[in-house]
Amino acid sequence: MSADPKDEITEEIILEAVAALRAEEAALSPLGAAILAALHFGVANDTRTFSRKFGIAHALALREITALSGDLDLLTVIERNPRTQRTEIALSEQGLHLLSRATGTQ
C-alpha cells in the first residue's frame, strides 16, 4: 500500500467491497467476502495476518478458507505451515473474476 493517505484502505472501503461481493455471490458469507476483499486490497495474504488485523479467531479464518478454496473455488492455498497452521492464500481465477464484477475493476 502507498504511504499517500488518499490511497490507504479504510474500513469503509473494505465494508463496501464486502457488500458488493455478497451482492454478486449469494453463497458468500460476510467473513468469506472480507477475506477476498483483504486479498484484493493487499491487506492480508495469509490467515494469521487476516485474523490479527480483523480481530477474529484464526480457526474461523481457516474454516472459511476451506470453503472458499473448496466448492466455491475463489481461493488457492499457496502454502500451509504445519506447526502454526498459517496458510498463505491467493485469489483464484474465479475469485479474480468475482472481484472484478463486484468492484468494477480489472
Backbone as ProteinMPNN parsed JSONL, in Angstrom:
{"seq_chain_A": "MSADPKDEITEEIILEAVAALRAEEAALSPLGAAILAALHFGVANDTRTFSRKFGIAHALALREITALSGDLDLLTVIERNPRTQRTEIALSEQGLHLLSRATGTQ", "coords_chain_A": {"N_chain_A": [[0.838, -1.172, 0.0], [0.374, 2.279, -0.543], [2.109, 5.143, 0.826], [0.72, 7.437, 0.699], [-1.994, 9.101, 2.085], [-4.53, 9.231, 0.801], [-4.584, 6.953, -0.69], [-4.795, 4.899, 1.094], [-6.321, 2.008, 2.474], [-9.437, 1.987, 3.83], [-11.681, 1.159, 6.563], [-14.259, 1.568, 5.678], [-14.016, 1.275, 2.885], [-13.346, -1.44, 2.723], [-15.707, -2.563, 3.817], [-17.591, -1.731, 1.921], [-16.691, -3.185, -0.288], [-17.112, -5.78, 0.683], [-19.925, -5.81, 0.86], [-20.552, -5.469, -1.871], [-19.408, -7.784, -2.976], [-20.935, -9.783, -1.722], [-23.403, -9.185, -2.802], [-23.003, -9.911, -5.429], [-22.399, -12.643, -5.245], [-24.31, -14.899, -3.838], [-23.816, -17.114, -2.194], [-21.676, -16.472, -0.655], [-20.248, -15.851, 2.474], [-20.264, -13.234, 5.021], [-17.728, -13.196, 6.285], [-16.181, -14.649, 4.446], [-16.335, -12.922, 2.233], [-14.968, -10.759, 3.327], [-12.397, -11.816, 3.579], [-11.739, -12.19, 0.87], [-11.824, -9.499, 0.037], [-9.756, -8.439, 1.613], [-7.548, -9.748, 0.505], [-7.703, -8.739, -2.112], [-7.237, -5.977, -1.736], [-4.721, -6.042, -0.686], [-4.357, -6.193, 2.046], [-4.041, -8.427, 3.669], [-2.421, -11.538, 3.175], [-2.364, -13.984, 4.239], [-3.683, -16.333, 6.647], [-3.174, -15.892, 9.412], [-2.338, -13.193, 9.567], [-4.643, -11.969, 8.547], [-6.517, -12.734, 10.537], [-5.462, -11.445, 12.807], [-5.519, -8.684, 12.03], [-8.247, -8.285, 11.564], [-9.41, -9.057, 13.876], [-10.437, -11.629, 14.551], [-10.902, -15.098, 15.434], [-8.291, -17.356, 14.613], [-8.958, -19.94, 13.858], [-11.518, -19.627, 12.773], [-10.969, -18.218, 10.423], [-9.442, -20.144, 9.098], [-11.361, -22.165, 8.73], [-13.109, -20.826, 7.022], [-11.512, -20.352, 4.733], [-11.269, -22.912, 3.842], [-13.798, -23.435, 2.797], [-13.861, -21.415, 0.836], [-11.792, -22.158, -0.857], [-12.567, -24.611, -1.619], [-15.505, -25.875, -2.689], [-16.5, -23.378, -3.62], [-14.322, -22.347, -4.988], [-12.831, -19.914, -4.993], [-10.474, -19.156, -3.909], [-6.963, -19.956, -3.764], [-4.888, -22.158, -2.082], [-1.702, -21.475, -1.167], [0.462, -22.129, 0.53], [0.867, -23.955, 3.572], [1.725, -23.755, 6.923], [2.689, -26.393, 8.848], [3.028, -26.427, 11.628], [2.074, -23.961, 12.774], [-0.239, -23.545, 11.393], [-0.589, -21.332, 9.826], [-1.73, -20.087, 6.847], [-0.959, -19.401, 3.613], [-2.573, -17.602, 1.109], [-4.173, -17.045, -2.098], [-6.002, -15.274, -4.605], [-8.085, -17.129, -6.752], [-8.598, -17.723, -10.295], [-11.348, -17.6, -10.658], [-12.047, -16.213, -8.347], [-10.775, -13.758, -8.822], [-12.257, -12.944, -11.033], [-14.822, -12.671, -9.886], [-14.317, -10.575, -8.055], [-13.66, -8.562, -9.861], [-16.12, -8.191, -11.186], [-17.703, -7.406, -8.982], [-16.458, -5.121, -7.908], [-16.002, -3.516, -10.035], [-13.508, -3.342, -11.193], [-10.442, -4.248, -12.907]], "CA_chain_A": [[0.0, 0.0, 0.0], [1.106, 3.527, -0.668], [2.17, 5.987, 2.01], [-0.204, 8.536, 0.452], [-3.223, 8.811, 2.829], [-5.702, 9.038, -0.056], [-4.509, 5.605, -1.241], [-4.916, 3.904, 2.152], [-7.568, 1.256, 2.505], [-10.171, 2.264, 5.062], [-12.716, 0.195, 6.938], [-15.404, 1.824, 4.797], [-13.723, 0.673, 1.58], [-13.462, -2.894, 2.897], [-17.123, -2.897, 4.002], [-18.256, -1.564, 0.619], [-16.306, -4.335, -1.11], [-17.807, -6.948, 1.238], [-21.33, -5.723, 0.427], [-20.601, -5.687, -3.32], [-19.12, -9.2, -3.218], [-22.093, -10.585, -1.297], [-24.485, -8.933, -3.757], [-22.662, -10.672, -6.641], [-22.334, -14.085, -4.974], [-25.192, -15.149, -2.692], [-23.272, -18.17, -1.335], [-20.519, -15.939, 0.063], [-20.524, -15.36, 3.83], [-19.587, -11.959, 5.29], [-16.318, -13.463, 6.557], [-15.56, -15.007, 3.173], [-16.204, -11.697, 1.44], [-13.913, -9.95, 3.942], [-11.114, -12.429, 3.211], [-11.498, -11.844, -0.539], [-11.526, -8.065, -0.025], [-8.422, -8.243, 2.191], [-6.591, -10.167, -0.524], [-7.807, -7.806, -3.232], [-6.635, -4.692, -1.387], [-3.371, -6.238, -0.168], [-4.356, -6.02, 3.498], [-3.529, -9.671, 4.249], [-2.357, -12.648, 2.218], [-2.335, -15.242, 4.98], [-4.759, -16.417, 7.636], [-2.782, -15.296, 10.699], [-2.39, -11.739, 9.412], [-6.053, -11.598, 8.433], [-7.133, -12.902, 11.856], [-4.969, -10.385, 13.689], [-5.986, -7.364, 11.591], [-9.705, -8.2, 11.607], [-9.84, -9.389, 15.227], [-11.232, -12.864, 14.622], [-10.129, -16.295, 15.766], [-7.612, -17.956, 13.467], [-9.717, -21.134, 13.455], [-12.623, -19.2, 11.9], [-10.389, -17.905, 9.113], [-9.08, -21.423, 8.474], [-12.591, -22.833, 8.293], [-13.666, -20.098, 5.877], [-10.717, -20.57, 3.517], [-11.591, -24.257, 3.359], [-14.978, -23.276, 1.933], [-13.534, -20.557, -0.312], [-10.893, -22.859, -1.783], [-13.211, -25.869, -1.991], [-16.618, -25.814, -3.642], [-16.639, -22.052, -4.241], [-13.144, -22.172, -5.849], [-12.497, -18.494, -5.101], [-9.119, -19.011, -3.381], [-5.981, -21.015, -3.923], [-3.967, -22.265, -0.955], [-0.323, -21.473, -1.669], [1.321, -22.862, 1.459], [0.36, -24.046, 4.948], [2.727, -24.126, 7.908], [2.08, -27.466, 9.635], [3.105, -26.16, 13.063], [1.236, -22.823, 13.183], [-1.429, -23.538, 10.535], [-0.644, -20.121, 8.995], [-1.977, -20.519, 5.48], [-0.831, -18.345, 2.608], [-3.647, -17.775, 0.132], [-4.238, -16.125, -3.235], [-7.26, -15.342, -5.345], [-8.102, -17.982, -7.939], [-9.143, -17.018, -11.464], [-12.763, -17.347, -10.387], [-12.075, -15.156, -7.341], [-10.435, -12.504, -9.511], [-13.405, -12.59, -11.872], [-15.871, -12.195, -8.983], [-13.924, -9.25, -7.566], [-13.767, -7.64, -10.988], [-17.548, -7.884, -11.355], [-18.251, -6.75, -7.792], [-15.853, -3.812, -7.636], [-15.876, -2.746, -11.27], [-12.092, -3.197, -11.534], [-9.912, -5.324, -13.747]], "C_chain_A": [[0.882, 1.234, 0.0], [1.107, 4.283, 0.648], [1.226, 7.177, 1.885], [-1.531, 8.228, 1.141], [-4.444, 8.576, 1.951], [-5.74, 7.637, -0.666], [-4.679, 4.516, -0.181], [-6.295, 3.262, 2.137], [-8.224, 1.49, 3.86], [-11.168, 1.146, 5.351], [-13.929, 0.34, 6.024], [-15.212, 1.176, 3.425], [-13.87, -0.847, 1.652], [-14.931, -3.296, 3.009], [-17.921, -2.737, 2.714], [-17.945, -2.745, -0.294], [-17.01, -5.605, -0.633], [-19.261, -6.956, 0.773], [-21.464, -6.014, -1.062], [-20.357, -7.156, -3.662], [-20.309, -10.078, -2.853], [-23.281, -10.377, -2.223], [-24.26, -9.729, -5.042], [-22.769, -12.177, -6.436], [-23.097, -14.399, -3.692], [-24.62, -16.185, -1.718], [-22.124, -17.686, -0.454], [-20.933, -15.399, 1.431], [-19.856, -13.997, 4.014], [-18.087, -12.153, 5.545], [-15.573, -13.828, 5.276], [-15.342, -13.794, 2.291], [-15.103, -10.808, 2.002], [-12.531, -10.503, 3.608], [-10.769, -12.087, 1.765], [-11.123, -10.373, -0.678], [-10.127, -7.784, 0.519], [-7.333, -8.655, 1.208], [-6.543, -9.156, -1.661], [-7.074, -6.5, -2.947], [-5.237, -4.823, -0.789], [-3.252, -6.054, 1.334], [-3.758, -7.247, 4.186], [-3.507, -10.749, 3.179], [-2.149, -13.991, 2.917], [-3.339, -15.171, 6.126], [-4.404, -15.792, 8.978], [-2.862, -13.774, 10.632], [-3.829, -11.27, 9.325], [-6.723, -11.655, 9.805], [-6.734, -11.783, 12.807], [-5.556, -9.03, 13.31], [-7.494, -7.196, 11.71], [-10.282, -8.636, 12.955], [-10.748, -10.6, 15.328], [-10.316, -14.035, 14.974], [-9.536, -16.904, 14.496], [-8.371, -19.179, 12.955], [-10.882, -20.775, 12.537], [-12.118, -18.877, 10.497], [-10.019, -19.192, 8.381], [-10.305, -22.155, 7.945], [-13.16, -22.153, 7.047], [-12.838, -20.312, 4.613], [-10.902, -21.982, 2.975], [-12.785, -24.192, 2.414], [-14.636, -22.483, 0.677], [-12.64, -21.259, -1.33], [-11.479, -24.186, -2.242], [-14.26, -25.668, -3.06], [-16.74, -24.466, -4.345], [-15.495, -21.741, -5.205], [-12.788, -20.7, -6.069], [-11.081, -18.202, -4.623], [-8.265, -20.202, -3.76], [-5.092, -21.006, -2.69], [-2.566, -22.407, -1.531], [0.569, -22.344, -0.788], [0.676, -22.868, 2.841], [1.492, -24.508, 5.852], [2.116, -25.191, 8.82], [2.082, -27.198, 11.145], [2.114, -25.083, 13.49], [-0.105, -22.776, 12.464], [-1.59, -22.237, 9.748], [-0.723, -20.575, 7.548], [-1.897, -19.323, 4.551], [-1.84, -18.635, 1.502], [-3.536, -16.737, -0.979], [-5.597, -16.291, -3.896], [-7.105, -16.29, -6.529], [-8.607, -17.146, -9.115], [-10.607, -16.663, -11.238], [-12.926, -16.238, -9.343], [-11.764, -13.799, -7.937], [-11.604, -12.015, -10.357], [-14.548, -12.035, -11.018], [-15.548, -10.794, -8.472], [-14.024, -8.203, -8.656], [-15.215, -7.225, -11.214], [-18.08, -7.045, -10.2], [-17.732, -5.331, -7.605], [-15.711, -2.948, -8.881], [-14.441, -2.476, -11.662], [-11.662, -4.346, -12.422], [-8.711, -5.95, -13.135]], "O_chain_A": [[2.009, 1.209, 0.495], [0.225, 4.095, 1.485], [0.962, 7.857, 2.876], [-2.152, 7.21, 0.835], [-5.317, 7.791, 2.322], [-6.794, 7.179, -1.109], [-4.705, 3.332, -0.517], [-7.298, 3.905, 1.826], [-7.631, 1.222, 4.905], [-11.454, 0.306, 4.498], [-14.55, -0.652, 5.644], [-16.146, 0.595, 2.874], [-14.444, -1.466, 0.757], [-15.36, -4.259, 2.373], [-18.829, -3.523, 2.446], [-18.827, -3.248, -0.99], [-17.452, -6.414, -1.448], [-19.772, -7.991, 0.343], [-22.382, -6.723, -1.477], [-21.023, -7.71, -4.536], [-20.652, -11.006, -3.586], [-24.084, -11.29, -2.412], [-25.219, -10.173, -5.674], [-23.18, -12.905, -7.34], [-22.588, -14.189, -2.591], [-24.92, -16.129, -0.526], [-21.654, -18.429, 0.408], [-21.855, -14.59, 1.533], [-18.969, -13.64, 3.238], [-17.27, -11.362, 5.074], [-14.455, -13.364, 5.052], [-14.288, -13.65, 1.672], [-14.378, -10.168, 1.24], [-11.596, -9.736, 3.379], [-9.628, -11.733, 1.468], [-10.207, -10.035, -1.427], [-9.392, -6.977, -0.051], [-6.309, -7.981, 1.094], [-5.466, -8.768, -2.114], [-6.372, -5.976, -3.812], [-4.629, -3.817, -0.422], [-2.164, -5.788, 1.843], [-3.045, -7.112, 5.18], [-4.436, -10.871, 2.381], [-1.808, -14.993, 2.289], [-3.783, -14.093, 6.518], [-5.275, -15.209, 9.623], [-3.395, -13.139, 11.541], [-4.201, -10.282, 9.959], [-7.423, -10.718, 10.19], [-7.573, -11.24, 13.526], [-6.039, -8.303, 14.177], [-7.976, -6.085, 11.934], [-11.495, -8.591, 13.157], [-11.711, -10.603, 16.094], [-9.098, -13.951, 14.82], [-10.185, -16.962, 13.452], [-8.419, -19.422, 11.749], [-11.203, -21.532, 11.622], [-12.759, -19.221, 9.504], [-10.257, -19.314, 7.179], [-10.283, -22.699, 6.841], [-13.635, -22.822, 6.129], [-13.403, -20.441, 3.527], [-10.712, -22.221, 1.783], [-12.781, -24.821, 1.356], [-15.07, -22.835, -0.42], [-12.723, -20.984, -2.527], [-10.947, -24.817, -3.155], [-13.943, -25.331, -4.2], [-17.05, -24.414, -5.535], [-15.671, -20.959, -6.139], [-12.482, -20.289, -7.188], [-10.541, -17.13, -4.896], [-8.761, -21.294, -4.038], [-4.594, -19.952, -2.295], [-2.28, -23.338, -2.284], [1.328, -23.18, -1.279], [0.018, -21.904, 3.231], [2.138, -25.522, 5.587], [1.124, -24.922, 9.497], [1.214, -27.7, 11.859], [1.388, -25.267, 14.467], [-1.008, -22.049, 12.878], [-2.603, -22.044, 9.076], [0.112, -21.35, 7.082], [-2.656, -18.362, 4.677], [-1.948, -19.763, 1.022], [-2.895, -15.698, -0.823], [-6.251, -17.324, -3.757], [-6.093, -16.25, -7.229], [-8.998, -15.992, -8.939], [-11.051, -15.567, -11.581], [-13.839, -15.419, -9.445], [-12.408, -12.804, -7.604], [-11.903, -10.822, -10.392], [-15.17, -11.039, -11.386], [-16.418, -9.923, -8.461], [-14.433, -7.071, -8.395], [-15.504, -6.045, -11.41], [-18.821, -6.086, -10.413], [-18.477, -4.442, -7.193], [-15.34, -1.778, -8.789], [-14.159, -1.51, -12.371], [-12.416, -5.29, -12.658], [-8.136, -6.875, -13.71]]}, "name": "protein", "num_of_chains": 1, "seq": "MSADPKDEITEEIILEAVAALRAEEAALSPLGAAILAALHFGVANDTRTFSRKFGIAHALALREITALSGDLDLLTVIERNPRTQRTEIALSEQGLHLLSRATGTQ"}
